[in-house]
Amino acid sequence: MDSDSTDKYVPEHRRTNFKNKSRFNADELRRRRENQSVELRKAKRDETLAKRRNLLLQAPDSEEEDEDDEQASYESEFLRNLMLELPGMVQQVQSNDFELQLEATIKFRQLLSKERNPPIDLVIQSGIVPNLVQFMSDAPELLQLEAAWALTNIASGSSDQTAFVVEAGAIPKFVQLLYSPSAEVKEQAIWALGNVAGDSSEYRDFVLSCNAMEPVLALFNSTKMSLIRTATWTLSNLCRGKNPQPDWSTVSQALPTLAKLIYSQDVETLIDACWAISYLSDGSTETIQAVVDARIPKRLVELLGHANNSVQTPALRAIGNIVTGNDLQTQITINAGILQALLPLLSSNKESTRKEAAWTISNITAGNADQIKAVIDANLVPPLIRLLATADYKTKKEACWAISNASSGGLNQPEIIRYLVQQGCIKPLCDLLEIADNKIIEVTLDALEHILQVGEVEREASGIPENEYSIYIEECGGMEKIFDCQNNENPKIYEKSYHIVDKYFSPDDEIDDTGLAPEQAGNTFSFQTGNQTNFNF
């Protein structure tokens, strides 16, 4: 297989090899998070809006065919009636009569809160969006609320529908409504801003540029639980995204508030606060330090034991991001008890949790020798090796990085290598040499070479004739797999495997090739050896 064809198997977040944290690329390990996070946040946004609209979304079943026919008939009738009523509703909105404006705006809001197929495009095409935007700034409170609610539901639609709300000038108006004395108006405004910010990094940055952060953070002085929930969700959307990331000087202002929110007893608030922290911790050493300085890691470690997996997931993601920092930042999480908290997660019934836990440990074992020993002392290596042998492919790869990084620390601390070998790491490592991922093959070869290096030192020190670890590798079929790696067209893999075979699996008494070159003489082949013995065939 050629290097170009196998590159597609190499995860982007692993493209730069590392032995220790100082060699991490800034985007290492985290680039894969963006697309997953967008989908998760989009799903969360849809879920939250469903609750706001009081929708009852159900999976279809065999009894729903008749209901679907009835629904189609209803939709057709609904649209006919709407087309008849729409001109009058538009006229009411555009009148100067407050009562008529309010009555029509409520009708539009109800249309946009429809359970199935809300007629968002029809409402946009009616031309009333600019009127709704205007109502938010110079109308009585009740009309402000209804207008903001209608616009929120428009902004919850497609990107084009969200864009229509933005281009109508709604964002500065929503930001101003955050200062309203009405908790209901503020909640509707913060909801709309969350929909807009969640649509794209461009709109997220536009919301922030409208000076939204200060009034958003002020909302957390409220005692209204639904407002706190919605504001936390919006705050997480304002912190989300990597291409580009939001302005750090702006979103970092949220850290003191988030440090309090992660102690909330409300699960929804807790989930979104943890997601926000996971976004803010996904960056440079400096941004990680700001999260550490806010004294957040200890609580995140506690939340790894939360009964709700939807809390565990973002807490683990945030901790995983923090340990991509320097050794001191990693040590702070170790001191907070991260290793003990990770142990049960390695045997979670969710594959994604096991994978994230292994990824987190791989960053810890990329630290100093004391941190590797702490991982060993926490008894994390046996379950890691079980994952290395039996887990899903993606989880195996994370476990491979964790073991390989630990082995690199064993070059100066041979007891680390001895322990890894005693726990049975050699066979599952050798088995990984047959996968179609050149980066993992390279990392695996690194680990095996580290093991062989220590075995060679011990052979020389004890005076035994053979490298004990090379025997283990040979017995489990690893030697043949390393030998086969020399056929890989990736030059790094070829060089590593050639070097390992040449140094650790070639007989010491191998005769030099020049003494074995045959010379043909008549019907005999004469091998020129030291004593000139002729072999006649």
N, C-alpha and C positions, 0 to 999 in steps of 0.2 A: 504494500500500500504506500502511496506517495504522501509526502508531508502536506501537500495542499488538500488532498482528499480527506485526510484525517483531521485537519484543523477544524472541520465542522463539528467534530465530536468534542472539541476542547471548550469547556465553558469559558465565557469571556472573563469571568471574575477570577480565573485561575491562570490566565495567560502569562503572568510574570511569576517565575519560580521564586520561592523564598525559603530561607533557612531560619530567619529570625525577624522580629518585628521591624528592625531598622531598615530592612530591605523591602517592606511593603510598598506597593504602588498605592497612591491615594485612593484609587477607585477599586482596589483589590477587594474581593469577597462581597462587595456590596452592590455592584452594578446590576446583578440579577434581581435585586430587591424592587427596583422601580416598577417594572411591569406588573409584578405580583401585587405590589402595594396599591397601584392604581385600580386594579380589578377589585381588590378587597374594599377599598374606600368607595368605589362606585357602587358595589353591592350594599355597603353599609348605608350610603346615601339613599339608595332606592328603598331599603328597608325602613329607614327613618321617615322618609316621605310617605311611605305607605301608612305608617302609624298616624302621621299628621293628617292625612286625608281620610283616615279611617277605612282604608281599603281592606278587603278580605281576599287576598290573592291565594288561590288554591291550585294545586296541581290537577290537571284534567284526569278524569277516570272514565270508566265505561258508561256511567250513568249520565254523563254530561253531554252526549251527542244531541239529545232533544233540547237541552238547555242552550246549546250552541245555536241550534236553529232558531229557538225563540229569541236569543240574543241578537242574531243577525236581523231578524224581523224588527226587533225593538230599535236597533241602531238605525235602520232605514227610516222608521217612523220618527225617531228622535231628530234625525238630520232634516227631515222635511219640515217638522215643526220649528226647528231652530232657524232655518232659512227664512221662515215666515216672520218669526219674532225678532230676528237679529237687527233689521233696520230700525225698528222702534227702540230697541235697547241702546243702540248706538246714539240715536237721537237724544235719548234721556241722558246718557253720559255726557254728551256734548252740550247739554242745555245749561242754563244758569240757575236752575232750580235745585237746591241742595237735596230735597227729598227725592226728586227724580234721579239725581245723580247717585244717591246712596242706594236706592231701590235697584237700579240697573247694575251698579257695581257689585252688589250682593249676588245678583243673578249670574253675572260673569264669573264671579268667584266660585259659585256653586257648579257652573258648567266645567270650570277648570279643575274642580275637585271630584269630577265624575269618576266612578270606579273603573270603568274600562274606556279606553280610547278617548280621553278628554280632547275636545276640539281645539287644541292649542293653535294650530295653523289658521283655523277659521277666525279665532279671536284676534290673532295678529293681523290678518288680512282685513278685518273690520276697521282697522285704523284707530282703535281706542287706546293702544298702549301709551302713546304720549300723554293722553288725558289721565290715565292711571298714575303715570309718573308725576304729573303736575299735582294730583290730589295729595301726594305724600308730603308736599312741602307747604301748601297753603289751604288745607281743608281741615274741618273739625276732626277730632280724634277718631271717631267711629269710621268716617270715610277714609281716613289715613290707613286704618287697620285693614279694611276690606280691600283697598287698592293694593296695599303691600302684600296681602295674602294672595290675591289674584296674580300679581307679578311673580311672587315666589313660585307658584305652580307653573307659570310659563317658563321660568328659569330652570325648573327641574326637568325640562324636556331635553331635546337634542341640543347639540352644540350650536346649531343655527338658531334655534329658538332662544337659547341663552344669550346668544350674540345680539338678538333683536332687543332684549331688555337692556343689555349693556349700552348699545348704541343709542338707545332712547334717552340716555342720561340718568338711568335709575341709580347707579352705584353711589354717587355723592348724596343722593336723597336718602338711600337706605342708611348710610353712615350717620347722617343727621338724625334719623329716627332713633338711633341708639341712645340719644340724649333725651328721648321722650319721657315724660313722667309716667306714662302707662307701661306697665310690665308686658301687657299683651302686644302692644305696638313694638316694643323693643324686641320681644321674642320673634315676631314675624320678620322684622328687619334683619336680625342676626341669622335667621333661617335662610332668607334670600341670599345674603352674603355668603353663606356656606355653600349654597348651590352654585353660585357664580365662581367662587374660589376653587371649588372642586372640579370645575369643568376643564381648566387648563392652567398651566403655569403663567401664561400671559395674563389671564383674568385674575389669578391669585395675586400677581404683582400689581395689577391695576387697583384691586381692592386695598392692598397695603399702601399704595401711593396716595390713596384718598384719605390717609391718616385714620384708618380704621382701628389700628391696634389699641390705641389708648382707650376709646370707648368700649371696645370689646372686652378688654381686661377689667374695666370698671363694672361690667355686668356681673362679675363674680362676687360682688358685694351683696347681691340679691339673695333672698331666702327662698325664692320660687324655684322649686326643683326642676320643673320643665324648662325654665329659662337657663338654668345652669347646664342642663344636659345639652340643649341646643347650642349654647355658646361654646361648650367644650368641643362638640363636633365641628363647629365652624373653625375654632382655633386649630384643631388638628389639620383641617384643610388648608389653612393659611401657612402652616409649617411644612406641608408635604411637598415633595418634588425635588428632583435632582438636575434636571436638564432644562433650564438652570435651577439652582437652588434659590429659595427666597432670600431676600436681603437679611444677612445675619444680624446686623445691628438692630433691625426691627423685630424679627421673630424671637431673638434671644431675650427680649423683654418679657416673654411669656414664661420663662423658666421658674421664677419664684411662685407664680400662680400654679403652674403644673406640679411643682413640688408639693403643694398643698392638695391639689385635686387627686393625686394618687393615694391619698388617705380617705377618699370619699367612700361611703358605704353603699353608694348607688353604683350598680354594676355598669350601666351604660356610660356613666361619667368616667368610671375607672378605665373602661376599654378605650375610649377616645383619648383620654389623657395619656395613656401608655403609648398609643399610636403616635401622638404628637411628640412625645419624648424620643420614640424610635426614629422619627424623622430628624429631629434636632441633633441626635447623637450620631447620625450617619454623615460624618464629615472628617475634618482635619483633627489633629491632636488638640488644637486650640478650641474647637467647638466641643470636643469630648471633655476637655478640662472644665468648660463652663457648666456642663451637665454634672460633672463631679463636684464642682464648687457649690452647686445648688443642693448638695447632699441627697441626691436622688438615688444613687446605686443601691444603698441598703434597703430601701423600700421596694425597689424593683426585684431584688433577690427574694424578699418576703413574698412578693406577688407570684413568683414562680410556683409557689405552693397553693395558689388560689384554686378553689374548686371548679371555677369556670374556665374552660380552655380558651375562651375568647379574651380572657384577661391574661392568661399565661403566654399566649402567642406574641402579642406586642411587647410584653415585659421581657421575654426571652430575646426578641429581636433587638431591643434596646441594649440589653446587657451584652449581647453578641457584638454590637457596634462599639460599645465602650472598650471591650478588650482587644479591639483592633488598634487601640492607642499604644502609648509607650508602656514600658514595664511598670512604672509607678502607678499609672492609671489602672493597669491590670491588677496590680497588687491590692489596690483599694477594693476591687470587687472580690478578690480572694479573701481579704480580711472581713468583708461583709458576709461571707459564707456561701459564695457562689458555687464552690465545688460540691459541697454537701447538697445544695439545692438541685444541682444538675444530675446527681446520681439517679433519682427516680425517673427523670425525664428521658434517660437513655433507654428505659424499658417501657415508655409510654405506649399506649395502644394506637397512637397516631404517628404514622411514619414521618409526617412533616415535623413533628415535635422532636422525634429522635434525630432527624437530620440537622435541625437547628441546634440542638444540644451538642452534637458532634462537631458542628462548625464552630461553635463557641469554644469548645475545648481545644480545637486545633489552633485557635489564636492564643490560648493560654500556653499550650506546649511550644508555641513559637517564641516564648519568653526565655527567661534565664533558667539556669539549672535548678535553682530553688523552687521556681514555679512548676517546673516539670515534676520535681519530687513531691510537691504538694498535690499534684494531680494523682500521682501514684499512691500517696498516703490516703487520699480520699477514696481509694479503691475504684477509680474510674476506668482503669485500663482493662480489666476483664470484660466489662460490658462493651467497651469500645471494640475489643477484638471479636466479640460475638457479632457485633454489627458488621465488622470487616468481613466476617465469614458468611453471614446469613442474610444481611439486610437488603433492602431495595438498592438498586445500583447507585442512585444519587446519594443515599446515606452511606453506602460503602466508600464512596469517594471522599466524603467528609471525614470518616473514620480513618481512611488512609492518610490524609493530611495530618490528622492528630497524631497518629503513630509515627509517621515519618519525621514530623517536627520534633517529637520527643526523642527519636533516635539520634537526631543531630546534636542534641544536648548530651547524649551519651558518649560522644567522642572524648570529652574531658572527664566524664563521670561514668566509667564503664559499668558501674552497678546498675545504671539505668538500662543499658542494653541487656545486661544479664536478666533483669527483671522482665523486660519485654519478651525475651526469648522464652523464659520460663512460663510465661502466660500464654504461649502458643501463637505468637505473631507471625512466624515464618511462613507457614503454609498458606494462610489467607493472603499474605502479601504476594507470594509467588503466584497464586491463582489470578491476581489482578493483572499480571503481565500479559494475559491473553485478551484483555478488553480492547475495544476500538477507541481508546482515548489516549493519545500520545502524551498528554501532560501527566495523566495519572500513571502511565507506564514509567515516565521519567522520575516522578516522585517516589514510586515504588522501588525503582532501581537505586535511588539515593538511599532509601531506608535499608535495603539489603546490603549496600556497600558499607554503610555505617556499621551494621552488624558484623560484617566480615572483617572490617578494619579492627574492631575490638577483639574479635576472635583471633586475629593474627597476632595482636599484641600479647594476648594471653597464651597463645601457643609458644611464642618466643620466650615469654617469662617462665613458663612451666617446663619447657623443654620437650613437650610432647611432639610427636612427628607430624600430626595433622591439625588443621584448623577445625575445631569442633563444630563451628557454625556452618562451615562449608559442607560438612557431612550432613548436617540437618537439612540444608537446602537441597543437596543432591538426593537425599532419601525421599523427600516429598515431591520430587519431580521438578524442582525449581531450576536445577542446572540446565536442563534441556530448554526450559522456557527462556532463561537468560540467553542461552546460546541462540535460540530462534530470534531473539530481539535484534541480533546482528543483521537480520534480513530487513529490518525496518528502514525505510528510506529517509526517515527523520535523522539528520546527522547527529543530534545530541544523543538520541537513543542508541544509535549504532556505536558511537564512541564510548558511552557509558557501559554498554553491555560487552563490547570488545575488551575494554579495560578490566572489567570484573572477571571475565572468562580467562583472560591472559594472566591476571595476577593470582587468582584464587582457585582456578580449576584446571590449570595446565600442570602436568607432572614436572617435578623439579629436575628429573633426570632425562627430560626430553632431549633427543639427539639433534644437533643442529642440522637444519635442512641441507646445508652444503655437503654434509657427509652422507646424505641419503640419495643424492641424485644418481639415477641409474645410467649406466653406459652400455649400449648394446654392442655385443661382439659375436657375430655369427648368430647362432641360435640360443645364445645365453645372454642374460642380463647380469652384469657385474655391478654390485653395489660397493662403492669405494668406502670401506670402513677402516677403522684403525688397524685391524689385523688382516685386511684384504681377503676376507673369506668370499669364495664364489658360490652362488646359489644357482644351480642348473635346473631349468624347467624342461 
